[in-house]
Amino acid sequence: MVIMSGGLLAYSRQYGEKKVDQDLISGFLTALASFSSEVKGGAIESLVMEDIRFIYSLGENDIIFVFCCDKDDLEDEVQERIGKVKDEFYEMFGDQLKKWSGNMSIFRPFDEIVDDLILLPLKIVIVGEANVGKSTLLNFFPGEAILSFDENDNAIMKKSVEVEGIKNVKQIDFFKFDLDALMNDLRFHADLLKSADIVLLVVSSGASNIARTKKHIKRLKEKVRPGRLICLANKQDMKDVAYEPEFIAKNYGMKTYGFSATKPSAKDDFFHLIGTMLANMFTPDPEMESED
């Protein structure tokens, strides 16, 4: 939202299914910004209300730029994008703002700019034991992965890829972790896990791997937003040893999707699965919830 001096909502762009009364919010945030200025306590930059966070920044001519997002989205990432939006807004409409008469239709061409700048990358954390297929999933997408290390010298692999075909998603940031290494240093990755859109727990679908992985699930669920921890049961082509996704889902108490990384269509299958996971994220299985 772009809110003019006095609380007039001049521009807004809506993403996702959650609806907010933008006119009501714009008036409230304007009053709050005025209050913080009057008490000289410094500008308020964010406000959390239930599961929504409003992050905003004051621009020239007392214009307020607001990003309404999930409360667990990382504020630094959002502020970075707000800064870019501010720069583009003044570059595009600076002259018109000097003599603006209240015609909000002049801002409609800003939609395309906002879409390119404001959408946060879809953040997917891939975690699992060795040899379950984590690297294969990353290798489906072109580009180089960036290797970094945490405070205990554990490797963190990240790959950013541009995508098409998933609503409101232009980029996916993949992070890959060895399961044991992640659990040993869980506190160092708490922010990443909490802000992740999907934490994809990959298993090989074999009995021993399923059993070893299960011991970590309770702690993982405590660090991941509800509905965001999802199991990918890989190697479903190994019929003699692979347990079916339905069995793993009931055993783990989480959504589980079957997969085979060796199929010729595996790359397309994985991409479509991401869209399916996003669509089904907030439709939990009542039987699983009762078992938890």
Buried (B, 14 or more C-beta within 10 A) or exposed (E): BBBBEEBBBBBBBEBEEEEBEBBEBBBBBBEBBBEBBEEEEEEBBBBEEEEBBBBBBBBEEBBBBBBBBBBBBBBEBBBEBBBBBBEBBBEBBEEEBEEBEEEBEBBEEBEEBBEEBBBBBBBBBBBBBEEBBBBBBBEBBEEEBEEEEBEEEBEBBBBBBEBEEBEEBBEBBBBBBBBBBBBEBBEBBEEBBBBBBBBBBBBBBBEEBBEBBBEBBEEBBEBBBEBBBBBBBBBBBEEEEBBBBEBBBBBBBBBBBBBBBEEEEBBEBBBEBBBEBBEBBEEBBEEBEEEE
